[in-house]
Amino acid sequence: MATLLDKVSTLISANLHALVDQALKSNSMAVIDQYIRQVEDNLENLEDAAATVGGETKSIKRKLIDYEQKENELDRAVDAFLTEGNEAAATAAQSKLNSTQRLVETYQEQLVRLEAEFQQLLDAKVKLEARLATMKQQREELVALLELAKSKEVAVKAMKGLDDLMGSGDADIGRLAQGIYARLDKATTATEIRAASLDEQIDEVLDRSTLDAQLAERKKRLGLNE
């Protein structure tokens, strides 16, 4: 159990920030996943060890109760034999009582030790579970950071590619733009020409109407209407 608790103590005292920094620098989750696997494996071992020690503790408690009862019975028997004047039986009972008392003391010591070990295992389990929960949460955050970093790297590469294109293809792009602008200018001019021609036709129509009206008025005044 001492070796197990030493391993668990090492995992509990591990510098999680250093592990996260190492994962960021290497751009890999391997060191984090390895730590999580070690914690999970040791948690299983802790649970098994705690169950074993807890079982031994219960067994010792039952034995201790039995021997304490025997101790009380023998103690009363010694008194009873002495009251009856049976020195031989009292001596034998006292000897058995002494052996029983030594067993009771031994079981009491074992019980104290096992209860302390059991509590150590439970405490270590709680602390290791807390570390595991913390690391799993940090792992999720780290995954998000690495994905963000990858996205930024893609964006940086894209921007660099655009800069390279602008730098190496300015003349070609300029000529292409000039051609497009020339076509636009020509189309715009043609539209303006057609609009101008239409405007002229409209003006001619309006002017001719005015002239016709004026001439009709004059013919009427001169009596030239047919």
C-alpha positions in Angstrom: 0.0 0.0 0.0 2.9 2.3 0.7 4.1 2.1 -2.9 0.6 2.8 -4.2 0.2 5.9 -1.9 3.6 7.1 -3.1 2.5 6.9 -6.7 -0.7 8.6 -5.9 1.1 11.3 -4.0 3.3 11.9 -7.0 0.3 12.3 -9.3 -1.5 14.6 -6.8 1.6 16.8 -6.5 2.1 16.9 -10.3 2.4 20.5 -11.7 -0.7 20.7 -13.9 0.3 24.1 -15.3 3.7 22.6 -16.4 1.8 19.7 -18.1 -0.5 22.2 -19.9 2.5 24.3 -21.0 4.3 21.2 -22.3 1.2 20.2 -24.3 0.9 23.7 -25.8 4.6 23.8 -26.8 4.4 20.4 -28.4 1.0 21.1 -29.9 -0.1 17.6 -28.7 -2.4 16.2 -26.0 -0.2 13.1 -25.5 1.3 14.3 -22.1 -2.2 15.2 -20.8 -3.7 12.0 -21.9 -0.9 10.0 -20.4 -1.4 11.7 -17.0 -5.1 11.1 -17.2 -4.6 7.4 -17.9 -2.2 7.1 -15.0 -4.6 8.8 -12.6 -7.5 6.6 -13.8 -5.4 3.4 -13.4 -4.3 4.4 -9.9 -7.8 5.3 -8.9 -8.8 1.7 -9.7 -6.0 0.5 -7.6 -7.0 2.8 -4.8 -10.5 1.5 -4.9 -9.4 -2.1 -4.8 -6.9 -1.4 -2.0 -9.6 0.5 0.0 -12.0 -2.4 -0.4 -9.4 -4.9 0.7 -8.4 -2.9 3.8 -12.0 -2.1 4.6 -12.8 -5.8 4.5 -9.9 -6.6 6.8 -11.1 -3.9 9.2 -14.6 -5.3 9.4 -13.1 -8.8 10.1 -10.9 -7.5 12.8 -13.8 -5.7 14.4 -15.8 -8.9 14.5 -12.9 -10.8 16.1 -12.3 -8.0 18.5 -15.9 -8.1 19.7 -15.8 -11.9 20.1 -12.6 -11.8 22.2 -13.8 -8.9 24.3 -16.9 -10.9 25.1 -14.6 -13.9 26.0 -12.4 -11.6 28.1 -15.5 -10.5 30.1 -16.7 -14.1 30.5 -13.2 -15.3 31.7 -13.0 -12.3 34.1 -16.3 -13.3 35.7 -15.2 -16.9 35.8 -12.0 -16.2 37.7 -14.1 -14.3 40.3 -16.6 -17.1 40.5 -13.9 -19.8 40.9 -12.2 -17.8 43.7 -15.5 -17.3 45.4 -16.0 -21.1 45.3 -12.5 -21.6 46.6 -11.4 -23.4 43.5 -7.9 -22.1 43.2 -6.8 -24.5 40.4 -9.7 -23.5 38.1 -9.2 -19.8 39.0 -5.6 -20.1 38.0 -6.4 -21.8 34.7 -9.1 -19.2 34.0 -6.7 -16.4 34.8 -4.1 -17.8 32.5 -6.6 -18.0 29.7 -7.8 -14.5 30.5 -4.3 -13.2 30.2 -3.9 -14.7 26.7 -7.3 -13.4 25.6 -6.4 -9.9 26.8 -3.2 -10.0 24.8 -5.2 -11.0 21.7 -7.6 -8.2 22.4 -4.8 -5.7 22.6 -3.3 -7.1 19.4 -6.6 -6.8 17.5 -7.1 -3.3 18.9 -3.7 -2.2 17.5 -4.4 -3.9 14.2 -7.8 -2.1 14.0 -6.3 1.3 14.7 -3.7 0.7 12.0 -6.2 -0.6 9.4 -8.6 2.2 10.1 -5.8 4.7 9.6 -4.8 3.0 6.3 -8.4 2.9 5.2 -8.8 6.6 5.8 -5.5 7.4 4.0 -6.8 5.5 1.0 -10.1 7.3 1.0 -8.4 10.7 1.4 -6.0 9.9 -1.5 -8.9 8.7 -3.6 -10.8 12.0 -3.0 -7.8 14.1 -3.8 -6.9 12.1 -6.9 -10.5 12.3 -8.2 -10.3 16.1 -7.7 -7.1 16.3 -9.7 -8.6 14.1 -12.4 -11.6 16.3 -12.7 -9.4 19.4 -12.9 -7.1 17.9 -15.6 -10.1 16.7 -17.7 -11.5 20.3 -17.5 -8.2 21.8 -18.5 -7.9 19.2 -21.3 -11.2 20.5 -22.8 -9.9 24.1 -22.5 -6.6 23.0 -24.0 -8.3 21.3 -27.0 -10.2 24.5 -27.6 -7.0 26.6 -27.4 -5.2 24.3 -29.8 -8.1 24.4 -32.3 -8.1 28.2 -32.1 -4.3 28.2 -32.6 -4.7 26.0 -35.7 -7.4 28.3 -37.1 -5.2 31.3 -36.5 -2.3 29.5 -38.3 -4.6 28.9 -41.3 -5.7 32.5 -41.3 -2.1 33.7 -41.1 -1.1 31.4 -44.0 -4.0 32.7 -46.1 -3.0 36.3 -45.4 0.6 35.5 -46.3 -0.6 33.9 -49.5 -2.6 37.0 -50.4 0.4 39.2 -49.6 2.6 37.1 -51.8 0.0 37.3 -54.6 -0.2 41.0 -54.4 3.5 41.3 -54.3 4.3 39.1 -57.2 1.3 39.7 -59.5 0.7 43.4 -59.3 1.4 44.0 -63.0 -0.9 41.3 -64.2 -3.6 42.3 -61.9 -3.2 45.9 -63.0 -3.5 45.0 -66.6 -6.5 42.9 -65.9 -8.1 45.7 -64.0 -7.4 48.2 -66.8 -9.1 45.9 -69.3 -12.1 45.6 -67.1 -12.3 49.4 -66.6 -11.9 49.9 -70.3 -14.8 47.7 -71.1 -16.9 49.4 -68.4 -16.0 52.8 -69.8 -16.9 51.8 -73.3 -20.2 50.4 -72.2 -20.9 53.5 -70.2 -20.1 55.7 -73.2 -22.3 53.7 -75.5 -25.2 54.1 -73.1 -24.6 57.8 -72.9 -24.5 58.1 -76.7 -27.8 56.2 -77.0 -29.3 58.4 -74.3 -28.1 61.5 -76.1 -29.6 60.4 -79.4 -32.9 59.7 -77.7 -32.9 63.0 -76.0 -32.3 64.7 -79.3 -35.2 62.9 -80.9 -37.4 63.9 -78.1 -36.3 67.5 -78.4 -36.9 67.5 -82.1 -40.4 66.1 -81.7 -41.3 68.7 -79.0 -39.9 71.6 -81.1 -41.8 70.4 -84.2 -45.0 70.3 -82.3 -44.5 73.8 -81.1 -43.8 75.1 -84.5 -46.8 73.4 -86.0 -49.0 75.0 -83.3 -47.6 78.4 -84.0 -48.1 78.1 -87.7 -51.6 76.9 -87.3 -52.4 79.9 -85.1 -51.0 82.3 -87.7 -53.0 80.6 -90.6 -56.2 81.1 -88.5 -55.5 84.7 -87.9 -54.8 85.3 -91.6 -57.8 83.4 -92.7 -55.8 80.9 -94.5 -57.5 77.9 -93.0 -59.1 75.6 -95.7 
